Amino acid sequence: MAGKSSVERFDLIVVGSGPGGYVAAIRAAQLGMNVACVEADKLGGVCLNIGCIPTKALLTSALLVNEMKEGARHGIVAKDVSFDLAPAQKRSRAVADQMNKGIAFLFKKNKVTHIQGFGRLEGKGRVEVEAQGGKKTVYEASHVIIATGSRPRDLPILKIDEDRIWSSTGALMREKAPASLLIVGAGAIGMEFADVYDSYGTKVTIVEMLDRILPLEDADVSKFMERSFKKRGVDVYTSARFENAAVHDDGVRATFKDAKGETHEIDVEYVLSAVGRVPNSEGLGLEKAGVQTDDRGFIVVDAAMRTNVPGVYAIGDVAGHQLLAHKASHEGITCVERIAGKGEGTVDYGNVPNCTYCHPEVASVGLTEEQARAKGFDIEVGKLPWVAIGRAVALGHTDGFVKIIRDKKYSEILGAHIVGPSATELIAEFVVGRHLESTVEELERAIHPHPTLSEGVSEGALAALGRPIHI
């Protein structure tokens, strides 16, 4: 029929298939929408393919390596044991590939159309997709969600080349542990790779600009983790300023100043740049469409994930707040449920847990002690060492503690901080407790099974009430 558009049309097009994008696409399909998801690379985005999942596979291998080093205490005596990163790296890729195939299965199951290519906004309700060969196709949709994620930040004095200067991606793909590695940045990514490479025999040096490692965590957590890694033989420099990386045939000569202003010049085989991430907001047609971004390139959205342009939304790393996979997934669900008129929910950014999967593990939710005091709360702090918990002693992992910060007025759980075994699992109990507005007393009165690590939650609650039993 003359004049009829031949452009394929959807109710929703999601640009990007990371933990925000693919979850949004599936949930929208469950709600009856005709959905397409545009992805230029592998389904699952950074998290599934070169981030969360494969790094945790490597960290699992690193933990087993360290357990084997102390096998004699369990009666496991082996001679000439060696540790090789290559099989662990191969396993991590197999895990990522399995998960990638899982997303493809879920798309097929939920009738989500996967469009291969790079997507960009092309006028109102239109998305142009450029395939690998350069062919461009335009699709139409009533709603478009931008979920393009983020990438490692490049510094002018530390240019990532994935040869001698790695990003997290380069660090993930190595099949041989080098003799030496300098890590610039001691956030979650830096500390996780410090754990992996130290476990496989690499001499690791960490340089952090701020005054402590894991600077987003509670100060007690940062101090404990610094002592723990130094005990392992890792060199840690905080309040240090990285100055230069001179690449040569055999490695890198790196220069930095320590907290006292003294200059250090060290030769290492490789350098890992772990200094944060920047949003993937370029080349998406945002300016042409009139979509507002902030001065750092993050897309500006409201509580419903709406941009300033009707019908265009943004979720995940590209929309700012915490750059975490679980936050992105919740934003995706919140966004599409509101689009479908099935909910008025928002994302509680004050109750998003942070997790670092090195060993010992670190996890937290809510306010740090310093933040709680700065906000004027009258607080009581409970701190329970793992040595007080029978299951932790039985496991042989008693390093660390559970720290709970409560508001004395209402006994609200203002913050919870865990260092130690299964910290990243146990933090969920505090997340649920805060979500349900539980008091510290309610946490303690809920009977926890014995002997389990979960007893650290109830005993920690007792500590925050000033009446612990086992310390």
Summary of the structure (lengths in Angstrom):
residues: 471
radius of gyration: 23.9
end to end distance: 81.1
largest distance: 82.0
contacts: 1628
relative contact order: 0.11
helix: 35%
strand: 26%
